[in-house]
Amino acid sequence: MWHTKLQIAIIEKNTEVIAQLVNEMPEFRDLEEMKRAAVLIKEALRLLHNLRDETAATMQQLKKHKDFLNSTQIDASAKFDITS
């Protein structure tokens, strides 16, 4: 049951459920169950690292867009004064 829930959470990329399942890991009956759990946890870690990298790349892109937009705004203090 635990294995199936973790597989589904990995497929759905549901990081909250993955964390919950890893924190509530049951006692495994035999070596085979332990091996299956190890493979699933390794896959979950790979997923989490990929999501972290994607988030970092997105944040970097957003920062570049923000910097560009800020650089194209007209400076309010740089007015052309023709009254003097």
C-alpha positions as CSV (number, residue, x, y, z in Angstrom):
1,M,0.0,0.0,0.0
2,W,2.8,2.5,1.0
3,H,4.7,1.6,-2.2
4,T,1.7,2.3,-4.4
5,K,0.9,5.6,-2.7
6,L,4.5,6.7,-3.2
7,Q,4.5,5.6,-6.8
8,I,1.3,7.7,-7.4
9,A,2.7,10.7,-5.6
10,I,5.9,10.5,-7.8
11,I,3.8,10.3,-11.0
12,E,1.6,13.2,-9.9
13,K,4.7,15.1,-8.8
14,N,3.0,15.7,-5.5
15,T,5.9,16.8,-3.2
16,E,3.7,17.2,-0.1
17,V,2.5,13.6,-0.3
18,I,6.0,12.3,-1.0
19,A,7.4,14.1,2.1
20,Q,4.5,12.8,4.2
21,L,5.0,9.2,3.0
22,V,8.8,9.3,3.5
23,N,8.3,10.7,7.0
24,E,5.8,7.9,7.8
25,M,7.7,5.1,6.3
26,P,6.4,1.7,7.6
27,E,8.4,-1.3,8.8
28,F,9.2,-3.5,5.8
29,R,8.7,-7.2,6.1
30,D,11.6,-8.4,3.9
31,L,14.6,-7.3,1.9
32,E,12.6,-7.2,-1.3
33,E,10.2,-4.6,0.1
34,M,13.2,-2.6,1.3
35,K,14.7,-2.6,-2.1
36,R,11.5,-1.5,-3.7
37,A,11.3,1.4,-1.2
38,A,14.9,2.4,-1.8
39,V,14.2,2.5,-5.6
40,L,11.1,4.6,-5.1
41,I,12.9,7.0,-2.7
42,K,15.7,7.4,-5.1
43,E,13.2,8.3,-7.8
44,A,11.4,10.7,-5.5
45,L,14.8,12.4,-4.8
46,R,15.5,12.7,-8.5
47,L,12.1,14.3,-9.0
48,L,12.6,16.7,-6.2
49,H,16.0,17.8,-7.6
50,N,14.5,18.2,-11.0
51,L,11.7,20.4,-9.7
52,R,14.2,22.4,-7.7
53,D,16.3,23.0,-10.8
54,E,13.2,24.0,-12.8
55,T,12.1,26.4,-10.2
56,A,15.6,28.0,-10.0
57,A,15.6,28.4,-13.8
58,T,12.1,29.9,-13.8
59,M,13.1,32.3,-11.0
60,Q,16.2,33.4,-13.0
61,Q,14.1,34.0,-16.1
62,L,11.6,36.1,-14.0
63,K,14.4,38.1,-12.6
64,K,15.7,38.8,-16.1
65,H,12.3,39.9,-17.3
66,K,11.8,42.1,-14.2
67,D,15.2,43.8,-14.8
68,F,14.4,44.3,-18.4
69,L,11.0,45.8,-17.6
70,N,12.5,48.1,-15.0
71,S,15.2,49.3,-17.5
72,T,12.5,50.3,-20.0
73,Q,10.5,52.5,-17.6
74,I,10.8,56.3,-18.0
75,D,12.7,57.8,-15.1
76,A,10.2,60.3,-13.5
77,S,13.0,62.5,-12.2
78,A,14.5,63.0,-15.7
79,K,12.1,65.6,-17.0
80,F,12.8,68.0,-19.8
81,D,12.6,71.5,-18.2
82,I,11.9,74.2,-20.7
83,T,10.9,76.9,-18.2
84,S,14.4,77.9,-17.1
